[in-house]
Amino acid sequence: MNSAIQTESRDDIGFNIGLAIVCAFTAIALLSLLWTPHGVEAIDVDARLAPPSLKHWLGANHLGRDVLSMIMVGARASIMVAVFAVGFGMVVGVPLGLLAAATRGIAEDAVMRMSDIIFAFPAIILAILIAAVFGSGATNAVVAIGVFNIPVFARLARGAALPIWTRGYVMSAQTAGKTRFRVSLEHILPNIAPMLIVQATVQFSLAVLAEAALSYVGLGVQPPAPSWGRMLADSQTMISFAPWLAIFPGLAIFLFVLGLNLVGDGLRKRLDPHHITGVL
């Protein structure tokens, strides 16, 4: 009993830490809409490669732009791209998965084969391919990352929905005359929603990394708008004499992804019925 309580307490600590990190970065992103220590595009020639100081709290880059201001605005870019990319994947993928589970047959085969084709490419390679074909920019980064999320949610929704279709209350609903579409909406979707929420949190952290990777190779958010990935790319040749240019954006990516993973793990344990009931 005491062991279970201690384990639950540790889980709560991890979840709360992760939630605090995510909330902090979200607050920073929102604050950047109203205020940054310096203009994000302002260039201070005299402060080029300046180390952290009272004027530039996290230093300045090779152009004299304030690193803290760029990180604040970069947080906004990362969050927006990740939210829209994961949302796009859910909006398209979940209905496809529910359709596959409800109709089976040709529709199910089509959804699964589409998923296999997309999964044949590593996520970042697929994102780079789409961004390279259709051009660079935040919008295309959303599409590139979102496309890979479609089969993730489609497979999860299908796999989670199939066992529910065999349950008594679902069969009773069909006997009462409800269509498969209505059954999927009223009975299947609410039951698989916890799994979708947890997966969305995981995909969100992966989307942040994917956005940083695309920006790192020049296919994400375009200059002069700052992004964490491009800040890392710009700093790689100066890391020996200006390490803060790589440390701070790298630390931002690490902390934000860590926070998202802690929140995802906490949600999984809270929404998992086996964890809640103690049934193994």
Stockholm file with secondary structure:
# STOCKHOLM 1.0

chainA/1-280         MNSAIQTESRDDIGFNIGLAIVCAFTAIALLSLLWTPHGVEAIDVDARLAPPSLKHWLGANHLGRDVLSMIMVGARASIMVAVFAVGFGMVVGVPLGLLAAATRGIAEDAVMRMSDIIFAFPAIILAILIAAVFGSGATNAVVAIGVFNIPVFARLARGAALPIWTRGYVMSAQTAGKTRFRVSLEHILPNIAPMLIVQATVQFSLAVLAEAALSYVGLGVQPPAPSWGRMLADSQTMISFAPWLAIFPGLAIFLFVLGLNLVGDGLRKRLDPHHITGVL
#=GR chainA/1-280 SS CHHHHHHHHHHHHHHHHHHHHHHHHHHHHHHTTTCCSSCTTCCCGGGTTCCSCSSSTTCBCTTCCBHHHHHHHHHHHHHHHHHHHHHHHHHHHHHHHHHHHHHCHHHHHHHHHHHHHHHTSCHHHHHHHHHHHHCSSHHHHHHHHHHHHHHHHHHHHHHHHHHHTTSHHHHHHHHTTCCHHHHIIIIIHHHHHHHHHHHHHHHHHHHHHHHHHHHHTTCSSCTTSCCHHHHHHHHTTSTTTCTHHHHHHHHHHHHHHHHHHHHHHHHHHHHCHHHHHTCC
#=GC SS_cons         CHHHHHHHHHHHHHHHHHHHHHHHHHHHHHHTTTCCSSCTTCCCGGGTTCCSCSSSTTCBCTTCCBHHHHHHHHHHHHHHHHHHHHHHHHHHHHHHHHHHHHHCHHHHHHHHHHHHHHHTSCHHHHHHHHHHHHCSSHHHHHHHHHHHHHHHHHHHHHHHHHHHTTSHHHHHHHHTTCCHHHHIIIIIHHHHHHHHHHHHHHHHHHHHHHHHHHHHTTCSSCTTSCCHHHHHHHHTTSTTTCTHHHHHHHHHHHHHHHHHHHHHHHHHHHHCHHHHHTCC
//
